[in-house]
Amino acid sequence: MTDSGAPTPPTTPALPGPPPSWVAGRAVPVPREPGPVARALVEFWAERRRPVATRTLVLGGGAGVLGGALLVGHRPGLGAALVGLAVWAAAAPALVRRRDVNDLATALLSIGLVGVVAFRDALWVVALCAVVAVWAGAVAVTSSRSAPAAVLAPLSWAAGAVRALPWVAKGVETRLGARRGQLIAALRSVAITVGLLLVFGLLFASADRVFASYLPRLDAELLPGQVVVGALVALVAASLAHLALAPPAWSDARLAAKAPARRGEWLLPVVALDAMVLAFVAVQVGGLLGGHRHVLETVGLTYAQYAREGFAQLVVVTALTLVVVAVAARRAPRESARDLWVSRVALGVLCLGTLGVVASALRRMDLYVEAFGLTRLRLFVVVVEVTLAAVFLLVMAAGVRWRGRWLPRAVVQVVAVAMLGLALVNPDAQIVRHNTTADLDSGLDAAYLAGLSADAVPAFAQIQGQPALRSCLLASADVTGATGIGDWNLGRERAVRVLAAEHVTAGPLCRTGG
């Protein structure tokens, strides 16, 4: 009992968190303060109440209409590139106002990657560019500055698309306001007009074929798909615009700092790996200087067999070393200037040695291609290996001053440039040119060449000294021109012109070894 006669509140064991409050003699737990993740999510979701500019609604709706008209019922071509440009129209002003050159450059690279669909017919190239374009675009619009934010940027974009739905709905509702009655009357008038034109137009068209030829053709089967695709494209445009205005708070989120390891404990595995990588590179230099005889006498393999056995493993080694460098840099000793110097040297030697591994892998692939020919997979893996080498150079540059806040976006930009470079070299045409001029140990796989895209047709026409191969490859090409702006494609148009100039007719099937 207390002095006033009120019952004494019962004692309760101490619990983690804030102390409980007392209401009517009972302990009521006090809600905990939200953590940083919860606060970031709440702030992110609260941005749905941000006012929507009329220009944003108009541009987003226009992108949706363009997407429905140019994407559905058409082969990938110029229409998709135009839609890829249109979805950025509403976000562009906010991106410019950021005055962040990196974000603008990354967004331009994303637009350029989508534009590949207008001049390359090879679907594998277009698909790779589209995937990297989505990633680069997400990094740009979310202003991702850290490695975790850059990796998760597509998920942040997806969250932004969900947030954009109520944002756009609120904006449309605000714009309507008191004009709702006027809008309903306008829609009613438009519906009556469309109905009358459809009924009388169908009757007149069935009565006179000449009149029917002047009417636009509507495909009712495509209409549902056009509506759905148009809505999705409009949502993409709205999400880009909203994220450009209000990027997520976690765009600069970084992993929690790790306590630096002791110098001896850290140096042992790093120096051991340095020694192994350098020993491998030394062996590769010996093989390069000794040439074919050295390889044949040492391991009893031809150059082609030697190359084929090791390339895949070296690609894995390169990628794995990049992970090791990232982890080692987080735990590197840095309590003194000497610690930093030792860390720079040890990791720098590892990066330099790995560049030697990359050079060895590329040399092996060169030997393999000389013996067995060039394929899409081999060309792609070479691009991957060269890109990893460029990333190692960026890591070394960041390690000079031990500052790498710029590194994640630079890596994204390097990958985007690599994919653009792959598209620009016209890989299918390069495969034809190499395989038809090289002295291959395995013989020429003409059937593989015949299965390439329309991008390879001009290279077919340039084959010299092999008239039978040239004829069968040109005869195997099945390319049709564009029926409109939506499916126009530079690679296909060039192929159509070449085939028309060659007066190609159906010919014999191309066989392996042909």
C-alpha positions as CSV (number, residue, x, y, z in Angstrom):
1,M,0.0,0.0,0.0
2,T,1.1,3.6,-0.7
3,D,0.8,6.4,1.8
4,S,-2.4,7.5,0.0
5,G,-4.0,4.1,0.4
6,A,-3.7,3.2,-3.3
7,P,-2.4,-0.3,-4.1
8,T,1.2,-0.6,-4.9
9,P,1.8,-1.5,-8.6
10,P,3.2,-5.0,-8.8
11,T,6.8,-5.4,-9.6
12,T,7.7,-6.9,-13.0
13,P,11.0,-8.2,-14.2
14,A,13.1,-5.8,-16.3
15,L,12.5,-6.2,-20.0
16,P,14.7,-5.0,-22.8
17,G,13.5,-1.7,-24.4
18,P,11.9,1.4,-23.0
19,P,10.4,1.2,-19.5
20,P,6.6,0.4,-19.4
21,S,4.1,3.1,-18.5
22,W,1.3,2.5,-15.9
23,V,-2.4,2.8,-16.9
24,A,-5.1,1.9,-14.5
25,G,-2.6,0.0,-12.3
26,R,-1.4,-2.1,-15.3
27,A,1.9,-2.0,-17.1
28,V,1.6,-1.0,-20.7
29,P,4.7,-1.4,-22.9
30,V,5.9,1.7,-24.7
31,P,6.3,1.2,-28.4
32,R,9.9,1.0,-29.5
33,E,11.4,3.6,-31.7
34,P,11.5,2.4,-35.3
35,G,14.8,1.2,-36.6
36,P,16.7,2.8,-39.5
37,V,15.3,0.4,-42.0
38,A,11.7,1.0,-40.9
39,R,12.2,4.8,-40.9
40,A,13.7,4.6,-44.4
41,L,10.7,2.6,-45.7
42,V,8.2,5.0,-44.0
43,E,9.9,8.0,-45.5
44,F,10.0,6.3,-48.9
45,W,6.3,5.4,-48.8
46,A,5.3,8.9,-47.5
47,E,6.5,10.4,-50.8
48,R,3.4,9.1,-52.5
49,R,1.7,12.2,-51.2
50,R,4.1,14.5,-53.2
51,P,2.2,16.7,-55.7
52,V,2.2,15.5,-59.3
53,A,2.9,17.9,-62.1
54,T,0.4,17.9,-65.0
55,R,3.3,17.6,-67.4
56,T,4.3,14.3,-65.7
57,L,0.8,12.9,-66.1
58,V,0.7,13.9,-69.8
59,L,4.2,12.5,-70.6
60,G,3.5,9.3,-68.7
61,G,0.2,8.8,-70.5
62,G,1.8,9.6,-73.8
63,A,4.5,7.0,-73.2
64,G,1.8,4.4,-72.4
65,V,-0.1,5.2,-75.7
66,L,3.1,5.0,-77.6
67,G,4.0,1.7,-76.0
68,G,0.6,0.1,-76.7
69,A,0.8,1.2,-80.3
70,L,4.4,0.3,-81.1
71,L,5.1,-2.8,-79.0
72,V,2.1,-5.1,-79.5
73,G,1.9,-6.9,-82.7
74,H,5.4,-5.8,-83.9
75,R,8.8,-7.4,-84.0
76,P,11.4,-5.7,-81.8
77,G,12.7,-2.7,-83.6
78,L,12.6,1.1,-83.7
79,G,9.3,1.2,-81.9
80,A,10.8,-0.4,-78.8
81,A,13.7,2.1,-78.9
82,L,11.3,5.0,-79.1
83,V,9.3,3.7,-76.2
84,G,12.5,3.3,-74.2
85,L,13.3,6.9,-74.9
86,A,9.7,8.1,-74.1
87,V,9.6,6.5,-70.6
88,W,12.5,8.8,-69.6
89,A,10.8,12.0,-70.8
90,A,9.0,12.7,-67.5
91,A,12.0,11.9,-65.4
92,A,14.5,13.9,-67.4
93,P,13.9,17.3,-65.8
94,A,14.3,16.0,-62.2
95,L,17.5,14.1,-63.2
96,V,18.9,17.3,-64.7
97,R,18.1,19.3,-61.6
98,R,20.1,16.8,-59.5
99,R,23.3,18.1,-61.4
100,D,24.8,14.7,-60.9
101,V,26.9,13.8,-64.0
102,N,27.2,10.2,-63.0
103,D,23.4,9.7,-62.8
104,L,22.9,11.4,-66.2
105,A,25.7,9.4,-67.8
106,T,24.3,6.2,-66.5
107,A,20.8,7.1,-67.7
108,L,22.1,7.9,-71.1
109,L,23.9,4.6,-71.3
110,S,20.6,2.8,-70.3
111,I,18.8,4.6,-73.1
112,G,21.5,3.7,-75.6
113,L,21.3,0.1,-74.6
114,V,17.6,0.0,-75.3
115,G,18.3,1.7,-78.6
116,V,20.3,-1.4,-79.7
117,V,17.0,-3.0,-80.6
118,A,16.7,-0.5,-83.5
119,F,19.9,-1.6,-85.3
120,R,20.7,-5.2,-84.2
121,D,18.5,-8.2,-85.1
122,A,20.4,-10.7,-83.0
123,L,18.0,-11.4,-80.1
124,W,20.8,-12.6,-77.8
125,V,22.6,-9.2,-78.1
126,V,19.3,-7.3,-77.7
127,A,18.4,-9.4,-74.6
128,L,21.8,-8.8,-72.9
129,C,21.6,-5.1,-73.6
130,A,18.0,-4.9,-72.3
131,V,19.0,-6.6,-69.0
132,V,22.0,-4.3,-68.5
133,A,19.8,-1.3,-69.5
134,V,17.3,-2.1,-66.8
135,W,20.0,-2.4,-64.2
136,A,21.8,0.8,-65.3
137,G,18.5,2.7,-65.5
138,A,17.6,1.6,-62.0
139,V,21.0,2.7,-60.6
140,A,20.6,6.1,-62.3
141,V,17.1,6.9,-61.2
142,T,17.5,5.7,-57.6
143,S,20.9,7.5,-57.4
144,S,22.6,4.4,-56.1
145,R,26.0,5.3,-54.7
146,S,27.0,2.2,-52.7
147,A,27.6,-1.3,-53.7
148,P,24.6,-2.8,-51.9
149,A,22.3,0.0,-53.3
150,A,23.6,-0.7,-56.8
151,V,23.1,-4.4,-56.5
152,L,19.5,-3.9,-55.2
153,A,18.6,-1.1,-57.5
154,P,16.2,-3.1,-59.6
155,L,14.3,-4.0,-56.4
156,S,14.2,-0.3,-55.4
157,W,12.8,0.4,-58.8
158,A,10.1,-2.2,-58.3
159,A,9.3,-0.6,-54.9
160,G,9.1,2.7,-56.7
161,A,6.6,1.3,-59.2
162,V,4.3,0.2,-56.4
163,R,4.7,3.7,-54.8
164,A,3.9,5.4,-58.1
165,L,0.4,3.8,-58.3
166,P,-1.2,5.8,-55.5
167,W,0.9,8.8,-56.5
168,V,-0.5,8.9,-60.0
169,A,-4.0,8.1,-58.8
170,K,-4.0,11.0,-56.4
171,G,-2.7,13.3,-59.1
172,V,-5.4,12.3,-61.5
173,E,-8.1,12.7,-58.8
174,T,-6.8,16.1,-57.9
175,R,-6.8,17.2,-61.5
176,L,-10.4,16.1,-62.0
177,G,-11.8,17.7,-58.9
178,A,-14.7,20.0,-59.9
179,R,-14.3,19.1,-63.5
180,R,-15.6,15.5,-63.0
181,G,-19.0,16.3,-64.4
182,Q,-17.4,17.9,-67.5
183,L,-15.2,14.9,-68.0
184,I,-18.1,12.5,-67.8
185,A,-20.0,14.5,-70.4
186,A,-17.0,14.5,-72.7
187,L,-16.4,10.8,-72.3
188,R,-20.1,10.2,-73.0
189,S,-19.9,12.3,-76.2
190,V,-16.7,10.5,-77.3
191,A,-18.3,7.1,-76.7
192,I,-21.3,7.9,-78.8
193,T,-19.2,9.3,-81.6
194,V,-16.9,6.2,-81.7
195,G,-20.0,3.9,-81.6
196,L,-21.6,5.7,-84.6
197,L,-18.4,5.8,-86.6
198,L,-17.8,2.1,-86.0
199,V,-21.3,1.0,-87.0
200,F,-21.6,3.1,-90.1
201,G,-17.9,2.6,-91.0
202,L,-18.3,-1.2,-91.0
203,L,-21.5,-1.0,-93.1
204,F,-19.9,1.3,-95.7
205,A,-16.8,-0.8,-95.8
206,S,-18.7,-4.0,-96.4
207,A,-20.7,-2.2,-99.2
208,D,-17.7,-0.8,-101.1
209,R,-14.2,-2.3,-101.1
210,V,-12.6,0.9,-102.5
211,F,-14.0,2.9,-99.5
212,A,-12.8,0.1,-97.2
213,S,-9.2,0.4,-98.5
214,Y,-9.1,4.0,-97.2
215,L,-10.1,3.1,-93.7
216,P,-7.6,2.3,-91.0
217,R,-7.4,-1.3,-90.1
218,L,-8.2,-2.2,-86.5
219,D,-7.2,-5.6,-85.0
220,A,-9.6,-6.3,-82.2
221,E,-7.4,-9.2,-81.1
222,L,-4.5,-6.9,-80.3
223,L,-6.6,-4.3,-78.4
224,P,-6.5,-6.1,-74.9
225,G,-2.7,-6.6,-75.2
226,Q,-2.2,-3.0,-76.3
227,V,-4.2,-1.8,-73.2
228,V,-2.2,-3.9,-70.8
229,V,1.2,-3.1,-72.3
230,G,0.3,0.6,-72.5
231,A,-0.7,0.6,-68.8
232,L,2.6,-1.1,-67.9
233,V,4.7,1.4,-70.0
234,A,2.8,4.3,-68.4
235,L,3.6,2.8,-64.9
236,V,7.3,2.5,-65.8
237,A,7.4,6.2,-66.9
238,A,5.6,7.3,-63.7
239,S,7.9,5.2,-61.5
240,L,11.0,6.7,-63.2
241,A,9.6,10.2,-62.8
242,H,8.7,9.7,-59.1
243,L,12.0,8.1,-58.2
244,A,13.9,10.9,-60.0
245,L,12.0,13.3,-57.7
246,A,12.3,11.3,-54.5
247,P,15.0,8.6,-54.6
248,P,15.0,6.1,-51.7
249,A,16.9,7.1,-48.6
250,W,18.9,3.8,-48.8
251,S,20.6,4.9,-52.1
252,D,23.8,5.4,-50.1
253,A,23.4,2.5,-47.7
254,R,26.6,0.7,-46.9
255,L,27.6,-2.4,-45.1
256,A,28.4,-2.0,-41.5
257,A,32.1,-1.4,-41.0
258,K,34.2,-4.3,-39.9
259,A,37.0,-4.1,-37.4
260,P,40.4,-4.2,-39.1
261,A,42.3,-7.4,-38.7
262,R,45.7,-7.7,-37.3
263,R,48.4,-7.2,-39.8
264,G,50.0,-10.6,-39.5
265,E,46.6,-12.4,-39.5
266,W,45.5,-10.5,-42.6
267,L,48.7,-10.7,-44.5
268,L,49.1,-14.5,-44.3
269,P,46.3,-15.5,-46.7
270,V,46.7,-12.5,-48.9
271,V,50.4,-13.0,-49.5
272,A,49.9,-16.7,-50.0
273,L,47.4,-16.1,-52.7
274,D,49.7,-13.4,-54.2
275,A,52.4,-16.0,-54.4
276,M,50.2,-18.6,-56.1
277,V,48.8,-16.1,-58.6
278,L,52.3,-14.9,-59.5
279,A,53.6,-18.5,-59.8
280,F,50.8,-19.3,-62.2
281,V,51.5,-16.1,-64.3
282,A,55.2,-17.1,-64.4
283,V,54.3,-20.5,-65.8
284,Q,52.0,-18.8,-68.4
285,V,54.9,-16.6,-69.5
286,G,57.1,-19.6,-69.9
287,G,54.5,-21.3,-72.0
288,L,54.1,-18.2,-74.1
289,L,57.8,-17.8,-74.7
290,G,58.3,-21.6,-75.3
291,G,55.4,-21.7,-77.7
292,H,53.8,-24.8,-79.1
293,R,56.8,-27.1,-78.5
294,H,57.0,-26.2,-74.8
295,V,53.3,-27.1,-74.3
296,L,53.5,-30.3,-76.3
297,E,56.7,-31.5,-74.6
298,T,55.6,-30.5,-71.1
299,V,52.1,-31.9,-70.9
300,G,51.6,-33.7,-74.2
301,L,48.8,-31.4,-75.4
302,T,48.2,-29.5,-78.5
303,Y,47.7,-25.7,-78.2
304,A,44.0,-26.1,-78.9
305,Q,43.6,-28.8,-76.2
306,Y,45.7,-26.7,-73.8
307,A,43.5,-23.7,-74.3
308,R,40.2,-25.6,-74.1
309,E,41.1,-27.3,-70.8
310,G,41.8,-24.1,-68.8
311,F,39.8,-21.1,-70.0
312,A,36.6,-21.7,-67.9
313,Q,38.6,-22.2,-64.8
314,L,40.5,-19.0,-65.3
315,V,37.3,-17.0,-65.8
316,V,36.1,-18.4,-62.4
317,V,39.5,-17.5,-60.8
318,T,39.2,-13.9,-62.1
319,A,35.7,-13.4,-60.7
320,L,36.5,-15.2,-57.4
321,T,39.6,-13.0,-56.9
322,L,37.4,-9.9,-57.3
323,V,35.3,-11.2,-54.4
324,V,38.5,-11.9,-52.3
325,V,39.8,-8.4,-52.9
326,A,36.5,-6.8,-51.8
327,V,36.4,-8.9,-48.6
328,A,40.1,-8.3,-47.9
329,A,39.8,-4.6,-48.4
330,R,37.0,-4.4,-45.7
331,R,39.2,-6.2,-43.1
332,A,42.5,-4.6,-44.2
333,P,44.7,-3.2,-41.3
334,R,44.6,0.6,-41.5
335,E,45.4,1.8,-38.0
336,S,48.6,3.4,-39.2
337,A,50.2,4.7,-42.4
338,R,52.4,1.6,-42.5
339,D,49.3,-0.6,-42.3
340,L,47.7,1.2,-45.2
341,W,50.9,1.0,-47.3
342,V,51.2,-2.8,-46.7
343,S,47.5,-3.3,-47.6
344,R,47.8,-1.3,-50.8
345,V,50.9,-3.3,-51.9
346,A,49.5,-6.7,-51.0
347,L,46.2,-6.1,-52.8
348,G,47.8,-4.3,-55.6
349,V,50.1,-7.3,-56.3
350,L,47.0,-9.5,-56.2
351,C,45.2,-7.3,-58.8
352,L,48.2,-7.1,-61.0
353,G,48.7,-10.9,-60.9
354,T,45.0,-11.4,-61.7
355,L,45.4,-9.1,-64.8
356,G,48.1,-11.6,-65.8
357,V,45.5,-14.4,-65.4
358,V,43.1,-12.5,-67.5
359,A,45.8,-12.1,-70.2
360,S,46.4,-15.9,-70.1
361,A,42.7,-16.6,-70.4
362,L,42.3,-14.4,-73.4
363,R,45.4,-15.9,-75.0
364,R,43.9,-19.4,-74.5
365,M,40.6,-18.3,-76.0
366,D,42.5,-16.9,-79.0
367,L,44.2,-20.2,-79.5
368,Y,40.9,-22.0,-79.1
369,V,39.1,-19.8,-81.6
370,E,41.9,-20.3,-84.1
371,A,41.4,-24.0,-83.9
372,F,37.7,-24.4,-83.6
373,G,36.2,-21.1,-84.7
374,L,34.3,-18.2,-83.2
375,T,30.8,-18.7,-81.6
376,R,28.4,-16.4,-79.8
377,L,29.3,-18.0,-76.4
378,R,33.0,-17.7,-76.9
379,L,32.7,-14.0,-78.0
380,F,30.5,-13.2,-75.0
381,V,32.9,-14.9,-72.5
382,V,35.7,-12.8,-74.0
383,V,33.7,-9.6,-73.4
384,V,33.0,-10.8,-69.8
385,E,36.7,-11.4,-69.2
386,V,37.7,-8.0,-70.7
387,T,35.1,-6.3,-68.5
388,L,36.5,-8.0,-65.4
389,A,39.9,-6.7,-66.3
390,A,38.5,-3.2,-66.6
391,V,36.9,-3.6,-63.1
392,F,40.2,-4.7,-61.7
393,L,41.8,-1.5,-63.1
394,L,39.1,0.5,-61.4
395,V,39.7,-1.3,-58.1
396,M,43.4,-0.5,-58.4
397,A,42.7,3.1,-59.0
398,A,40.4,3.2,-55.9
399,G,43.1,1.6,-53.9
400,V,45.7,4.3,-54.6
401,R,44.0,6.7,-52.2
402,W,41.9,4.0,-50.4
403,R,38.7,5.8,-51.5
404,G,36.1,4.0,-53.6
405,R,32.8,5.8,-53.1
406,W,32.7,6.3,-56.9
407,L,33.5,2.7,-57.7
408,P,30.0,1.1,-57.7
409,R,28.5,3.4,-60.3
410,A,31.8,3.2,-62.3
411,V,31.4,-0.6,-62.5
412,V,27.8,-0.3,-63.7
413,Q,29.0,2.2,-66.4
414,V,31.8,-0.1,-67.5
415,V,29.4,-3.1,-67.9
416,A,27.0,-0.9,-69.9
417,V,29.8,0.3,-72.2
418,A,31.0,-3.3,-72.7
419,M,27.5,-4.3,-73.8
420,L,27.3,-1.4,-76.1
421,G,30.6,-2.3,-77.6
422,L,29.5,-5.9,-78.1
423,A,26.4,-4.6,-80.0
424,L,28.5,-2.1,-82.1
425,V,31.0,-4.7,-83.4
426,N,28.1,-6.8,-84.8
427,P,29.1,-10.2,-83.3
428,D,27.1,-12.3,-85.8
429,A,28.9,-10.7,-88.7
430,Q,32.2,-11.1,-87.0
431,I,31.6,-14.8,-86.5
432,V,31.0,-15.2,-90.2
433,R,34.0,-13.3,-91.2
434,H,36.4,-15.1,-88.9
435,N,35.1,-18.7,-89.5
436,T,35.0,-18.3,-93.3
437,T,38.6,-17.0,-93.5
438,A,40.4,-19.0,-90.7
439,D,42.0,-22.5,-91.2
440,L,39.9,-24.4,-88.6
441,D,41.0,-27.8,-87.3
442,S,37.4,-28.8,-86.8
443,G,36.1,-27.8,-90.2
444,L,33.5,-25.1,-90.9
445,D,30.1,-25.5,-89.4
446,A,28.0,-24.0,-92.1
447,A,24.7,-25.0,-90.4
448,Y,25.7,-22.8,-87.4
449,L,26.4,-19.9,-89.6
450,A,23.1,-20.3,-91.4
451,G,21.3,-20.1,-88.0
452,L,22.7,-16.6,-87.3
453,S,20.6,-13.5,-87.4
454,A,19.9,-11.0,-90.2
455,D,22.9,-9.0,-89.0
456,A,25.1,-11.7,-90.6
457,V,23.6,-11.5,-94.1
458,P,25.9,-8.7,-95.4
459,A,28.9,-10.8,-94.2
460,F,27.4,-13.8,-96.2
461,A,27.6,-11.7,-99.4
462,Q,31.2,-10.8,-98.7
463,I,32.4,-14.4,-98.7
464,Q,35.0,-14.9,-101.4
465,G,36.5,-18.0,-102.9
466,Q,33.7,-20.3,-101.6
467,P,30.8,-19.8,-104.0
468,A,28.8,-22.9,-102.9
469,L,29.0,-21.8,-99.2
470,R,28.1,-18.2,-100.1
471,S,25.1,-19.3,-102.1
472,C,23.7,-21.7,-99.5
473,L,24.1,-19.2,-96.7
474,L,22.4,-16.5,-98.6
475,A,19.6,-18.9,-99.7
476,S,19.1,-19.9,-96.0
477,A,18.5,-16.4,-94.9
478,D,14.8,-15.7,-94.2
479,V,14.4,-12.0,-93.6
480,T,11.4,-9.8,-94.2
481,G,11.3,-6.1,-94.2
482,A,9.5,-3.7,-91.9
483,T,5.8,-3.2,-92.2
484,G,5.9,0.1,-90.3
485,I,7.9,2.2,-87.9
486,G,7.3,-0.2,-85.0
487,D,9.3,-3.1,-86.4
488,W,11.8,-1.2,-88.5
489,N,15.3,-2.5,-87.8
490,L,18.6,-1.5,-89.5
491,G,20.1,-5.0,-89.5
492,R,17.0,-6.5,-91.1
493,E,16.7,-3.7,-93.7
494,R,20.3,-4.1,-94.7
495,A,19.8,-7.9,-95.1
496,V,16.7,-7.3,-97.2
497,R,18.6,-5.0,-99.5
498,V,21.5,-7.5,-99.9
499,L,19.2,-10.4,-100.7
500,A,17.3,-8.3,-103.2
501,A,20.5,-7.3,-104.9
502,E,21.7,-10.9,-105.0
503,H,18.4,-12.1,-106.5
504,V,18.5,-15.0,-104.0
505,T,16.2,-17.9,-104.5
506,A,15.7,-21.1,-102.4
507,G,18.9,-23.1,-102.5
508,P,20.5,-26.2,-100.9
509,L,20.5,-26.5,-97.1
510,C,23.8,-25.7,-95.5
511,R,25.3,-28.7,-93.7
512,T,28.1,-28.9,-91.1
513,G,31.4,-29.1,-92.7
514,G,30.0,-27.4,-95.8
